[in-house]
């Protein structure tokens, strides 16, 4: 069973010979797609629909539930023209023995709105020799009457507005936030002819990266980092992009595709007029107040959040050193010879600790156990830092071995996203655990060394649980773990800080830790509901609900799909999610602008 939630699914156990003719099996089965019945599925089958037939993100479990929903939605949507891509049929083998035949198909819907769609089906043999669906996916590709949301040509940008042309004050859509999520959405809007503007608080495109601490870089591969429509970061960029690389790529992309972005701009307040179906936004742009209106709003504040979370230990006034959150941290060069303490052990904490070692601090210690207060506004899983929570450590070469199968220099990013970003989360969790745990078993000493150093880890943990349920709490090891194992970075994991002292921290067990600098790498408030509350007030925030964490179907709460307000969406997540799911936001907005919203099921 998945460790995320108690989802009723499992990996197949019947082996499939490499000699099996996957194309013939897929072709023979494809004739059933127009009317799938219960006997066409294994009992614990899973179907995930990505806006194609349900108008939203839904995951269904069990043969009976899936067949009922499939028949109802395909009939309602007038789905037809199912065509198998025979060249896509292949046999997938996992290290522990699971295997299946995977193939892709396309189809169309002829109800309102008319759409083109695609899908994947994973087939496994039963004891009776018949092949059945284990996992089914259906994906909205495009609205038939509109352009391709995955294609945008570069433009030659004119210098400023032509004489006599006024800058618009009404837009079809306003996008709040100019990071990966906001920019990706803007590009998708442009492909469909939607008038939009991106509002970003920073002075320059890419400053959401540029202004981070000096050693900040991606812990994921360059090929995973692109914005839509192109390979934003060609091979001349390093494999693990630095913050400056990211900023450079963003700036180039915005210029190349002439993205409409208002910098140094923040929304102060917003109101919804249901009679006019219009938002009015009061904004501050370059220090001046102005008002604009729009039909739809995308809140693209990012899954990482903007408001730092920081425990408030007693006796702060007594401490004579420096205390700051990682949001304020730049580098450790001015603290050579000092004693550094980092609260936290996930990606950012490791980055800061490594930077301190390389800057020549006398000692560097990471404190693994930490806690913070419940947010007074939001009673959600995002509002807590778990006490005594182990950290999942994922060696970067493990990640690269899997990621490179999809995200590489020869496979188009759109193809990689369609395959990787549409898996049911519970299935993705099971597959990734098998693949990663197999690699971990081959070098136990790597993890034993960390545990001997006092680092509490879960070598059999779930990276998907960290990403989708916890919203973090993991470390992709790009070198920090070796410093921990070798004692260059010390670990304090046996007791929690209880208060500041003049020269450091005191812990619950009575021990003391000397510190001149304490950096809290304790994350940010990641629930974008707080941002909606700040700008639009209680009523709108209440209607939108929470952002992130998994619902009972295994779909992300609030993200990418209709929430409680008919004219507002949340958008963010990992780089891949921000890029891929931006296409569905644009398609939803366009369908509504045409007066033919995607019907919900």
Secondary structure, DSSP 8 states (H G I E B T S, - for coil): --SSS--S-----S---TTS-HHHHHHHHHTTGGG--GGGEEEEEEEEEESSSSSSEEEEESHHHHHHHHHHHHHHHTEEEEEEEEEEEEEEE-TTS-EEEEEEEEEEE-SSS-EEEEEEEEEEE-TTS-EEEEEEEEEEEEETTS--TT--------SS--TT----SEEEEEEE--SHHHHHHHHHHHHTT--EEEE-SSSSTTHHHHTS-TT-B-SS-GGG---TTS-SS-TTS-SS-BHHHHHHHHHHHHHHTT--EESSEEEEEEEEETTTTEEEEEEEETTEEEEEEEEEEEE---TT-SEE-----B-GGG--SEEEETTT---SGGGTTSEEEEE--SHHHHHHHHHHHHTT-SEEEEE--------SS--SGGG---TT--BEEEEHHHHHHHHHHHSSSSS-HHHHHHHHTTS-HHHHHHHHHHHHHHHHHTTHHHHHHHHHTT--B-TT--HHIIIIIIS--EEEESSHHHHHHTTSSEEE-SS-EEEEETTEEEETTS-EEE-SEEEE---EE--THHHHHHHH-HHHHHHH---SSB-TTS-BSSBSS--SSTTEEE---SHHHHHHHHHHHHHHHHHHHTT------
